[in-house]
Amino acid sequence: MNTTDKLKRIFAVLTIISGLLHLIIVSMMHRENFVELWFFSVFGLIQLYLGFRSYGKSKNTNYFTGAIIVNVIFITLWLLTRIFNAPFATYSEAITSFDTLIALVQIVAIYIAIRVFQKHQVGIKSIAIILALATGLGVTNFAVAKASEKVFKSIPISKHPHKHSIMEMFKAPVTSESSKQFNVMGIDMNEKQAREHCNFPGMEQMEVCAQFMDENGEITPVV
């Protein structure tokens, strides 16, 4: 086995490890809403699949390139959620040892992939285009996730930062300051969301909205 094949095997193993961690552990750390749970489950499975296909002796480079793109997307999302408020949250994610470990594994994988490309005489321009495309997909993914807050209104916006630790997987997720849910027109909402919906004309007739009214018959906002 030559050096290039060894590097490809190392890249594949690192990608497989990252895929397993995203699929089994990271998805459960974000189980407080189904959007993030399914995202990390599906993309973790894709990462795992591409890692296995990259490990094989197939000369099809699409799997190898695809694995690079998924790794870069995850790194981009990791950075964006540490700089800006994470999707369905009023805070940016914390930098912990576990998520940093996954990020480093993927950064090393990307570096090795670039080395493999160079050994195959792939030009710097082509490599830069692939990395830029993957980064753009990561940014787009983040933007779509933030926009989905307006679509999936039944998912409460978390105000309590969760810790990225193994033990947190076995604890009930905390997604809002109040865990009490209110059913408004068949949709479970937290108190803030319920009060906002009760402000719409005609909603004051609903029994669930009556409890939010003051003596003047107006819905009071959450302080």
Number of C-alpha atoms within 10 A of each C-alpha: 5 6 10 17 14 13 16 23 19 18 26 28 19 22 31 25 18 26 29 17 20 26 23 14 18 25 22 20 23 20 16 20 17 12 18 19 18 16 16 25 22 16 18 27 20 18 30 25 19 23 27 18 19 27 21 14 10 11 9 11 11 13 20 21 18 18 28 27 22 23 26 26 23 26 20 20 20 20 16 18 18 14 13 14 14 21 22 24 20 14 18 16 22 15 14 11 11 14 19 14 12 21 20 13 18 24 17 15 25 22 12 21 23 18 16 19 17 14 11 10 9 13 10 11 9 11 16 12 11 16 20 14 15 22 21 15 19 24 17 14 16 21 14 12 18 16 13 14 17 11 10 13 15 17 20 23 22 20 15 14 16 16 16 20 15 13 9 14 17 10 9 9 18 14 20 17 14 11 13 10 14 18 14 20 11 7 12 17 20 22 21 18 20 23 22 14 17 23 17 10 8 8 15 19 10 12 10 16 21 15 12 19 16 10 6 6 10 14 20 14 14 11 4
